[in-house]
């Protein structure tokens, strides 16, 4: 599929292999800070209070203080109803020619929908594998899953604020070209969140979606470890869990069927014991509200009904007793 001139201008960057995180989380250096998984540079700048107070003053014009995203970790604000147990599936860093088709097959078999947070460098080129990934991206969309923005090259946008606009916009543009749908959701690599990113997302009406279930498959590289972590967490789940996995990591791909089988067994037990089941929900639960576009059809129909009103009331005298026609 042809790519526009603006996107083509990015191919040299993608082809130069200048992105140390292009393989996903396993290639990056991480630290665990108060707001979840962040780069070491961001974690070093975190203080005990700054991550929890958006009104805190900036330390200076040359340093941007990371913030705590409302969509990550214990502060995930989606689904405050603790009487329900819900699970939202999401996959980062793809599409991947090996892992993504297997995940799609598993989800299709069970009738489940997920969010795929994709990185544009994987499908922006003209190599056969790039073209194949664009086909795979279209398949994700046509199978009813949501394609969302995970930046073009998986950089930490709070460590590299000058890249924020291009990383978000270039990825949104190529996703739109391939799928025909502009992304509504965003997830920052490493869970980075800061004032400049917050402002950029607000300006673009992109909703930041974090997570509160992370098996860290970039280091827990066996299906058994991932399965053990997730089943332990899900057995105590209250409210809504947003699961972060990677279709680029074989361990997560292989663990997914085992996990979904476990959820089915857990729900059967919950039914027998009168407990709430774990409902696997789809992305509609986190989509931002959008007003319907005005096409002009509403005005035409309104005028037509107004023209017909005298005729209807003449032929059906009782019509005047019902609701008034427009």
N, C-alpha and C positions, 0 to 999 in steps of 0.2 A: 504494500500500500504506500503511495507516495507520501512524503512528509514535507511540510511547508518549509519555506526558506528559513524562517526563524528557528525551527527545530533543527534543521540541517546544520545551522551554525554551531549547534551544541555537540555535534558528533565528534569533532576533534577532541573535545574535552573528555567525552566518554571513552573514545578509542585510546586515549593516551594512558589510560589506567592510572589516573592521578588520584583515585579515591581509595584511601586505605580501608574504607568500610564497605566497599562495593560488594563483598561477599556476605554481608549481613553482620549480625552482632558478634559472631565468633571471631571476626578479624579486628575488632575494635578493643581499645583499652577501656575498661569500665571501672566504676566505683559505685558503691551503694550509699546514696545520700538520703536525707530526710524525705525527699520527694520521689524516691525510687531510683531507677537505673539512670545514671548520668555519666558524662565523661569525667575523667580525673580533673581536668582543668575547671570544669563547672563545679564539681564537688568540693574542690579546694576553696572556692569562693563562697560556699554556703555557710551561713551562720545559724545559730540556734533559732533566731527570730525571723530572719529575712524571708525564709521560705514560707512563712505562714502569714505574712502581713504585706498585702499589696500596696498599702499606703506608706510603707517604710521608705525613707529618702534614698535616692541613689547614692552610692559611695563616691561618685565622681563622674565627669563626662567621658572618661576613657575606659571605664569599667562598667559593664552591665551586670547588675545583680540578678541571678536566677530567681525565679519565683516558683511557688508550688502550684502546678497545674491543678485545677479543680477536677480533672478527669483521671487522676492517677492515684494508685495506692489506696490507703484507707480513706482518702478524701474523694474518691469517686462518688459523684453526686447523683448518678443515674439510679433510679429505682430505689427510693427511700423506704418503700413499703417492705418492712421486715417480715411480714406475714407470708410473703411469697418467696419462692426460690427460683431464680431465673439465671440462665446462662446464655451469653452472647459470644459467638465464635468469631475470631478475627485472625487474619494471617498477614504477616508483614514481609516486605523486601522482595517479593516476586514481581512478575510471574517467573516460575522456574520450569524448565522443560521436563524435568523428571518428577519433581514433587507435586507441582500444581495439578497435573492431570489426575494423579492418584487421589488427591484430596477432593477434586471435583467429582470423581466417580463415587467416592464414599459418601459425600454429601447428597449427591443425586439419588443414590440408592436408598437413603433414609428420608429424603424429602426435606432436607435442612438447607437453610440459607446462611451465608456468612458475609463478612466484610473483608475485602482484600485490599490492604494498603500497599500500593505498588510504587516502585522507584523507576523513573523514566529512563535512566541510562540502560536498563535491561532491554528496552524495546525501541530505542530511538534510532538505531543504525540501519544499514542496508545489507548487513551480512545475512546469510540464510538463517542463522539462529535468531537474529533480531526480528526478522520477518515472521519466523515461527512464533516468537513470543507475542508479537502483535496479534496474530491469529488466536493465540491462547487467551490473550486479554479480551478479545471479542467473545470468546467462548465463555469466559467467566461472566461477562455481562448478559449474554443471551441465555445463560442457564439460570438467570434470576438472582445472581449475587450482586453485591454492591462494590463497585470499584472506587477506591478513595485515594487521596493524595498522601504520599509518604516522602515527598521531596524528590527532586530529580536525581541527586547523587548521594543521598544518605549522609549529608553533613550535619553536624551539630549547629543549628542556626543561632544558638545563643553564644557559642564560641566564635561564630562567623556571621555577625549580624549584617554585614554588607552584602551577603549572598541571599538574604532572606527572600527578597522580592523575586529574584530570578529562579531560585530553587523551587518556590511554590508555583509561580506563574508558568514556568516552562513545563513543569510536570502536569499542571492542570490542562495546558494547551494540548499536549500530545495525547493525554488520556481522552480529551474531548474529540480529537481527530480520529482516534482509533475506535472508540466506543459510541460516539455520537452523543454522549451525556457528560456534562461538566460536573466534576466532583463537588459534593456537598460537605464531605467530611475530610478531616485531616488528622494525621498522627505524626508527631515530631519524632525523628530518630533519637533514641536514648531517653525519650520522655522529656527532652529539653523544653523549658518554658521560661520566658522572660518578657519584659515589657515590650520590647520591639516586636517579638513574635506575636504576642497578644494583640498588639495594635494592627499588625499586618493581617492576622486572621480576621479580626473584626472588620477591617476595611473590605475584605473579600467575602464576607459572610460565610466563612468556613468554620465549622464547629470542630473543636479539638476533642478527640476521643482517646482517652488513655486506657488504662487497664488496672485491674486489681488481682489478677491471677497470671503469674508469670513463671513458668517452669524453667526459665533461663536455659533454653535449649542450645544456646551458643556455648555453654560449658557443660551442661548435663546432657551428654551426647549419646545416651542410650535410651531406647523406648521405656525400659524398666524404670529408670530414674524419673523420667517425665511422668509416667503413669502413677508411680508411687506418690510423687509430690501432689499431683492434681487430685487424685482420689482422696488424699488426706485433707486437702483444702475444701474440696466439694462436699465431703461428708459433714463439714461444719458450716456450710454456706448458709447465710441469711441475706435476704434481699437479692441484689443483682450482681452476678459475677461477669466481668468482661475478660475473656481469656485471650491472652497474647501467645500465639504460636508463629512459627515461620514455615512457609511452604518451601523454603530454601534449605531446611535442615532435615535430613533423612530421619533422624530420631523422632521428630515431631510428626512427620508424615506417617511413620510406622506406629506411633503411639495413638494416633487419632482413632482408629477403629476400636482398639482396646478400651479407650476412654468412653466412647459412645456406647459400647456394649455394657460397660460398668454403670453408666447413667441409667440405661434401660433396666438393669437388675436392681439398682438402687430405687428406682421409681416403683418397681413392682413391690419391693419390701415396704416402701413408704405407704403404698396403697393398702397393704395388709395391716399396717400398724396405725393407720389413720394420720400419717404425717404428710406434710406438703411435699409434692414431687419437685424435681428439678425440671422446670420447663425450659427447653432450648428455644429461645426467641430469635426473631430475625432483626435486621437492621432498622426496621421501621420504628423500633422503640427509641432510637437515638437520633433519627432524622430531624433536622430543624424544621419548624413550621414554615411553609411558603404559601403566600397568597396565589390563587389561581390567576393565570394570565387572562387579561380581558381581550377576547378575540373580536369583539364587535357583534358576535352572533346573538348575545343577550339582548342588545338594543334592537336588532332586527326582529327577533321573536316577540319582544315586548310591543313593538309597533304593530306587528301582525295581529296579536291578540287584541290590542286596542281597536283595530279596524273591524275585527270580527265580533266585538262585544255587542253592538246593536243587533246584528243578525242572530246571534245566539240567544239573546234575551227575547227577541221576537218569536223565534221558533220554540223556545223553551221558557215559557213565562216564569216557571218556578226557579229559573237559574238566578234571578235577582236575590233570592233568599239565601243563596250560598255565598261562599267567599267571593269578594269582588275580583273581577278580572283586571289585569293591569291596564 
